[in-house]
C-alpha cells in the first residue's frame, strides 16, 4: 500500500512539473507571421531563409540563425545585424532622404498572361517581370492577397535597407555597377511585394528562390526578437 501511494505521488509530481513547464513555455511564446524560402545563388549551395514577422519587428535568419541573423525594429527604423561568433551587432540606421532614380534608368514591371497553376489558398498565382532598360532582370510568380500585413513590414525593411544602399552608391565605381542590381536593391526593392506574396523568383544571373511554407499564426519564443545585451554595438557609417 505504501509503495502504491509513493508511486501515485511521484506520478502526480511528474504531471504537475510537466504542466508548469508547459505553462512557462507558452507564456514566453508569441504569435508571428512566417515565411520560409529555399534560396540558391548562381553556382552556390541551397540555404533556407526564415522570416518571422510581427507588426513591430522582423527577424531574418538562415538555417535557424546559427551564423547570425537580422532584426528590424519597425518603430525605431533600425536594422540590427547580429553576429554571434564575434558577439557583435551592426546597427544600420540611415538618415531619411529622397532617392532619385537615375534618368537613364527605365524600369517597369509587367504582368504576363495568366499561368496555368494551382491556387495557393484563395489566391491564383500571377507571373510578373522586372524590366530595366529593355532587359528582363527578374521573374516572379506571386500570390495576390496573401500575408499582406507581413509583407507591409517586409517592404518597410527593404525600403530602409535600400536607403542605406543608396547612400553608398557613389563609392562604387561605375564599371562595377549593374542597372538590374541597382533596381532590385536600391530603386525598386518593393515593386513585386506590392503585388503579392512571392512564390518563386529567378533572375538572369541564375539566382533562385522558392516559397516552402507560410503561416499567419506561427508560434515562436519571444526571445528571438530580443538583442543580446552583452554584444558590442557598432554603428554603420554612411559611405561617401
C-alpha positions as CSV (number, residue, x, y, z in Angstrom):
1,X,0.0,0.0,0.0
2,X,2.8,2.4,0.9
3,X,4.6,1.7,-2.4
4,X,1.4,2.3,-4.3
5,X,0.9,5.7,-2.6
6,X,4.5,6.7,-3.3
7,X,4.1,5.7,-6.9
8,X,0.9,7.8,-7.2
9,X,2.6,10.8,-5.5
10,X,5.6,10.6,-7.8
11,X,3.4,10.4,-10.8
12,X,1.5,13.4,-9.7
13,X,4.7,15.4,-9.2
14,X,5.8,14.5,-12.8
15,X,2.5,15.5,-14.2
16,X,2.5,18.9,-12.3
17,X,6.0,19.6,-13.4
18,X,5.2,19.0,-17.0
19,X,2.1,21.2,-16.8
20,X,4.0,24.0,-15.1
21,X,6.8,23.8,-17.6
22,X,4.4,23.9,-20.5
23,X,2.7,26.9,-19.0
24,X,6.0,28.6,-18.6
25,X,6.9,28.0,-22.2
26,X,3.6,29.2,-23.6
27,X,4.0,32.4,-21.6
28,X,7.3,33.1,-23.5
29,X,5.8,32.4,-26.9
30,X,4.3,34.9,-29.3
31,X,2.3,34.5,-32.5
32,X,4.1,35.7,-35.6
33,X,3.8,35.5,-39.4
34,X,6.1,33.0,-41.0
35,X,7.7,33.0,-44.5
36,X,10.1,30.1,-45.3
37,X,12.1,30.2,-48.5
38,X,14.6,27.9,-50.2
39,X,17.2,30.1,-51.9
40,X,20.2,29.3,-54.1
41,X,22.6,31.8,-55.6
42,X,24.1,31.0,-59.0
43,X,26.6,28.2,-58.6
44,X,26.0,28.3,-54.9
45,X,24.6,26.0,-52.2
46,X,21.0,26.0,-51.3
47,X,20.0,27.7,-48.0
48,X,16.8,28.1,-46.1
49,X,15.7,31.6,-45.2
50,X,13.2,32.1,-42.4
51,X,11.3,35.4,-41.9
52,X,9.4,35.9,-38.6
53,X,7.2,38.9,-38.7
54,X,5.2,40.9,-36.1
55,X,3.6,44.3,-36.6
56,X,6.6,45.9,-35.0
57,X,9.5,43.6,-35.7
58,X,11.1,41.4,-38.4
59,X,13.7,38.6,-37.9
60,X,15.5,37.2,-40.9
61,X,17.8,34.2,-40.5
62,X,19.4,31.4,-42.4
63,X,19.2,27.8,-41.1
64,X,17.8,29.0,-37.7
65,X,20.3,31.8,-37.2
66,X,23.4,29.7,-36.4
67,X,25.7,32.1,-38.2
68,X,23.8,35.2,-37.4
69,X,20.5,37.0,-38.0
70,X,18.9,40.3,-38.7
71,X,16.4,42.1,-36.5
72,X,14.4,45.1,-37.9
73,X,12.8,47.4,-35.4
74,X,10.0,49.0,-37.4
75,X,9.1,51.7,-34.9
76,X,12.7,52.8,-34.3
77,X,13.6,52.5,-38.0
78,X,16.7,50.5,-37.2
79,X,18.2,47.3,-38.7
80,X,20.4,45.2,-36.4
81,X,22.8,42.6,-38.0
82,X,23.8,40.2,-35.2
83,X,26.9,38.0,-35.4
84,X,27.1,35.5,-32.5
85,X,30.6,34.4,-33.4
86,X,32.0,37.9,-32.9
87,X,29.4,38.8,-30.3
88,X,28.7,42.0,-32.2
89,X,25.8,43.9,-33.6
90,X,26.0,46.1,-36.7
91,X,23.5,49.0,-36.3
92,X,22.1,50.2,-39.6
93,X,20.1,53.5,-39.3
94,X,20.4,55.5,-42.4
95,X,19.3,59.1,-42.4
96,X,16.0,59.5,-44.2
97,X,16.2,61.1,-47.6
98,X,14.5,61.0,-51.0
99,X,16.1,58.7,-53.6
100,X,16.2,59.8,-57.2
101,X,16.1,57.2,-59.9
102,X,18.7,58.0,-62.5
103,X,17.1,59.5,-65.6
104,X,18.9,56.9,-67.8
105,X,17.3,54.1,-65.9
106,X,14.0,52.9,-67.4
107,X,12.4,50.4,-65.2
108,X,8.9,48.8,-65.1
109,X,7.2,45.6,-64.0
110,X,4.9,43.8,-66.4
111,X,2.3,41.1,-65.8
112,X,2.4,38.2,-68.2
113,X,-0.6,36.1,-69.3
114,X,-2.2,34.1,-66.5
115,X,-0.3,30.9,-65.7
116,X,-2.0,27.5,-65.5
117,X,-1.2,26.6,-61.9
118,X,-3.0,25.5,-58.7
119,X,-4.3,28.2,-56.4
120,X,-2.5,28.9,-53.2
121,X,-5.1,29.3,-50.5
122,X,-7.7,31.5,-52.2
123,X,-5.2,33.2,-54.5
124,X,-4.4,32.5,-58.1
125,X,-0.7,32.9,-58.9
126,X,0.4,35.6,-61.3
127,X,3.7,35.9,-63.4
128,X,5.4,39.3,-63.3
129,X,8.7,40.5,-64.7
130,X,11.0,43.4,-63.8
131,X,12.4,45.1,-66.9
132,X,15.2,47.6,-66.7
133,X,16.5,49.3,-69.9
134,X,14.6,46.7,-72.0
135,X,16.4,43.8,-70.2
136,X,14.4,41.3,-68.2
137,X,16.1,41.3,-64.8
138,X,13.8,39.2,-62.7
139,X,10.8,36.9,-63.0
140,X,8.4,36.4,-60.1
141,X,5.4,34.1,-59.5
142,X,3.4,35.7,-56.8
143,X,0.1,35.2,-55.0
144,X,-2.0,38.3,-54.5
145,X,-3.8,38.9,-51.2
146,X,-1.7,36.6,-49.0
147,X,0.2,37.7,-46.0
148,X,-0.5,41.3,-46.7
149,X,0.3,42.7,-43.2
150,X,3.6,40.8,-43.0
151,X,4.6,42.0,-46.5
152,X,4.0,45.6,-45.4
153,X,6.5,45.2,-42.7
154,X,8.9,43.5,-45.1
155,X,8.5,46.3,-47.5
156,X,9.4,48.8,-44.8
157,X,12.6,46.9,-44.1
158,X,13.6,46.7,-47.7
159,X,12.9,50.4,-48.2
160,X,15.2,51.3,-45.2
161,X,17.9,48.9,-46.5
162,X,17.6,50.5,-49.9
163,X,18.2,53.9,-48.4
164,X,21.4,52.6,-46.9
165,X,22.5,51.2,-50.3
166,X,21.7,54.5,-51.9
167,X,24.0,56.3,-49.6
168,X,26.8,54.0,-50.7
169,X,26.3,54.1,-54.4
170,X,28.7,57.0,-55.1
171,X,31.5,55.0,-53.6
172,X,31.1,52.2,-56.1
173,X,32.9,52.6,-59.5
174,X,30.6,52.7,-62.5
175,X,32.2,49.6,-64.0
176,X,31.1,47.6,-61.0
177,X,27.5,48.8,-61.1
178,X,24.7,46.9,-62.8
179,X,21.3,48.5,-63.7
180,X,19.4,45.4,-62.7
181,X,21.1,45.1,-59.3
182,X,20.6,48.8,-58.7
183,X,16.9,48.5,-59.5
184,X,16.3,45.4,-57.4
185,X,18.2,46.5,-54.3
186,X,18.0,50.3,-54.4
187,X,15.4,51.9,-56.6
188,X,12.6,49.3,-56.8
189,X,13.0,46.8,-54.0
190,X,9.3,46.5,-53.1
191,X,7.5,46.6,-56.5
192,X,6.7,42.9,-56.5
193,X,5.7,42.8,-52.9
194,X,3.1,45.4,-53.6
195,X,1.5,42.9,-56.0
196,X,1.5,39.9,-53.7
197,X,3.5,37.1,-51.9
198,X,6.5,35.9,-53.9
199,X,6.1,32.1,-54.5
200,X,9.0,31.6,-56.9
201,X,11.7,34.1,-58.0
202,X,14.5,33.7,-60.6
203,X,16.8,36.2,-62.4
204,X,19.1,36.4,-65.4
205,X,22.1,35.5,-63.2
206,X,20.7,32.2,-62.1
207,X,19.7,33.1,-58.6
208,X,16.6,31.3,-57.4
209,X,14.1,31.5,-54.5
210,X,11.1,29.2,-53.8
211,X,8.5,29.5,-51.1
212,X,8.4,26.4,-48.9
213,X,5.8,27.4,-46.3
214,X,3.9,30.4,-44.9
215,X,1.7,30.9,-41.8
216,X,-0.3,33.6,-40.3
217,X,-0.2,32.1,-36.8
218,X,3.3,30.6,-36.2
219,X,4.4,30.4,-32.6
220,X,8.0,31.1,-31.5
221,X,9.8,32.1,-28.4
222,X,9.7,35.9,-27.8
223,X,13.5,35.9,-27.0
224,X,14.1,35.6,-30.8
225,X,13.1,39.3,-31.0
226,X,15.5,40.5,-28.3
227,X,19.0,41.6,-28.9
228,X,21.9,40.1,-26.8
229,X,22.6,42.6,-24.0
230,X,26.3,41.9,-23.8
231,X,27.1,42.2,-27.5
232,X,29.2,45.1,-28.8
233,X,27.2,47.5,-31.0
234,X,28.9,49.1,-34.0
235,X,27.0,51.8,-36.0
236,X,27.3,51.6,-39.7
237,X,28.6,54.8,-41.1
238,X,27.4,56.1,-44.5
239,X,29.9,55.7,-47.3
240,X,30.5,58.8,-49.5
